[in-house]
Amino acid sequence: MDRAAIRAGDPLFDIVDPHTDAITTVSSSTDGVFYMRRVIRFVTAGAPLGRVTGAVPVRKGMLLGPRRTVTERRCAISF
């Protein structure tokens, strides 16, 4: 399997709360290829951390524009 290949449920990031040391693991919701990650140590809530692209579309319509609803499954992994 390719190094960048991801399966649904694979852990992608561990987020550590600097105040409480609580660790939250962010996992992939889809099979695909992990192709982008942010190289920063600290992120704010909602910031994109990385992207996994797969064979099954999770959005329809204008894919390069802003999202219309918050109920759509997100391609970008964010916390």
SVG drawing of the C-alpha trace seen along z (x, -y; Angstrom):
<svg xmlns="http://www.w3.org/2000/svg" viewBox="-27 -30 33 32">
<polyline fill="none" stroke="black" stroke-width="0.4" points="0.0,0.0 1.2,-3.5 2.5,-5.5 -0.1,-8.2 -3.0,-5.8 -5.5,-6.1 -8.4,-3.9 -11.6,-5.1 -10.9,-5.1 -7.1,-5.5 -5.8,-8.1 -4.4,-11.2 -3.6,-13.7 -3.3,-13.8 -4.5,-17.2 -3.2,-18.0 -4.9,-20.6 -2.1,-22.7 -4.0,-23.6 -5.2,-20.1 -2.9,-17.8 -6.1,-16.0 -5.4,-14.2 -8.0,-14.0 -7.2,-11.7 -8.7,-12.8 -9.4,-9.9 -10.2,-9.8 -13.9,-9.4 -13.1,-8.1 -10.7,-5.9 -8.3,-7.8 -4.9,-9.5 -3.6,-11.9 -2.2,-14.7 -2.0,-17.9 -1.1,-18.7 -0.4,-22.0 3.1,-22.3 2.2,-24.3 2.3,-23.4 -0.7,-25.3 -4.1,-25.6 -7.4,-27.2 -10.8,-25.5 -12.1,-24.8 -8.7,-25.3 -8.0,-22.8 -5.2,-20.3 -5.0,-18.1 -6.9,-16.7 -7.8,-13.2 -9.2,-12.7 -11.1,-9.5 -12.9,-7.9 -16.4,-8.6 -17.5,-12.3 -18.8,-13.7 -20.0,-17.0 -21.9,-18.0 -22.1,-21.1 -19.6,-24.0 -16.7,-22.2 -14.3,-25.2 -16.7,-27.6 -17.8,-28.0 -20.0,-25.4 -23.7,-26.0 -24.6,-24.0 -22.8,-22.7 -24.4,-19.3 -22.3,-18.2 -19.6,-15.7 -16.3,-17.6 -13.4,-16.6 -11.0,-18.7 -10.0,-17.4 -10.5,-20.1 -11.0,-20.3"/>
</svg>
